[in-house]
Amino acid sequence: IVVADTTPDSFSFSEIENAPLNKWVESVPVTITGINTDTPISIENGEYSIDGAPFTVSPGYVTLNQTVVIRVKSHKNSLSEVTAIINVGNISKSFQVTTEARLVFMGWDNSLVMS
């Protein structure tokens, strides 16, 4: 008798810094190992894709050796963070994206020069 194992081996998603503002940002693919049956997968505050399928927010199932990519919409403000939480079996991991520092040059207004 084989006991169903839905606890994946350890995995993680690297944080991304200096992301462009208000754009979709994807993680590096992670291969899910250590399971031997269909394992529940869900996400909060983002979307995921399994083996290159269209991104989704709906709960689903992942199987042994499938790859998972997370994507989030980066924040519209500079130096701001967005974090997605993905749940695979009973393991939850985060994917954090921090936006770039954006310097705004206001320019020179000659009308303000006093004579």
N, C-alpha and C positions, 0 to 999 in steps of 0.2 A: 504494500500500500504506500502510495506517495502522498505525503502531506502537502497541501497547497501552501506555497510560500509567496506572500504578497509584500514582503519587506525587502525593498531593493538594497543592494550594496550602496555604500556611501557615494554620493555625487554632489557636485556643487556647480554654481554658475558664477563666473567671475564678474565682479562689479565693472561697470563701464563709466569712465569719467570723461569730461569734456565733450559730451554728446551735443549735437546741434539742437537748437530750441524747437519744440513742438513737432518732432519727427518720430516716426517709428524706428525703434532701435531693437536689434535682435541679439540674443545671446549666441555664444558658440554652442554648437550641438553637443549634447550629453547623451551617452549610451546608457540605457537602463539595464543593469545586470543584477543577478542575485535572486530573481523571481522565477517561478516555474509555472505560472498560470496568469490568465488575464488579471491585471491589477488596476484598480480604480485610479484615475488621474483627474485632477481638477485644478483650477487656477483662480486667484483673486487679484484684481487690479491689473490684468494683462490678458494676453492670449498665448496659446501654445500650438505647436504643430508637431505631429508625429510622422517621422520618415518623409518629410517634405509635403505632407498633405496640407490643404488650406488651413490657415490659422483659425482657431475656434476659442470660444469662451465656455462652451458646453462641457460638462463632465463626460469622461469617456473611459477607455481602457487602454493600457499599454502592455506589451508582451516583451519577453526576454530579447535583449539586443536591439530593440528599437531605439531610434534617436529622437530626442526631444529638443526643440528650440522654443525659447520664450521670447515674446516681444512685448514691449510697452511703448506707449506714446510718451516721449520725453516732455518735461515740464515746459511751459511757455516762458518761464522766467529764468534768467541766468543763475547759476550756482544753486539750483534747486534739485531735489531728489524725487524720484518716482520708484517705488518698490513693488514688484509683483511677488506673490507667494504661490509656489506650485506644490501640490500635494500628490505624492505617488505612494499608494498604499498608506502606511501610517507615518511616512516621512514627509516633512515640510521643509522646503528650501526657498531662499529668497534670491531675487535677481534685481539688483539696484542700478539705476542709471542716474548720473548726476550731469546736469547741463553745464555747458561751457561758461566761462566768464565772458561777458559781452560788454565791451567798453563803448559807450555812446559819446561821440564827439558832437558837442552842441554847435560848434562853429563860432565864427566871429560875426557879430552884428555891428556894422559900421554906424548904424543909427544911434548906437549907445555911446559913441565917442563924443566927449564934450569938447567944444571948441574954445 
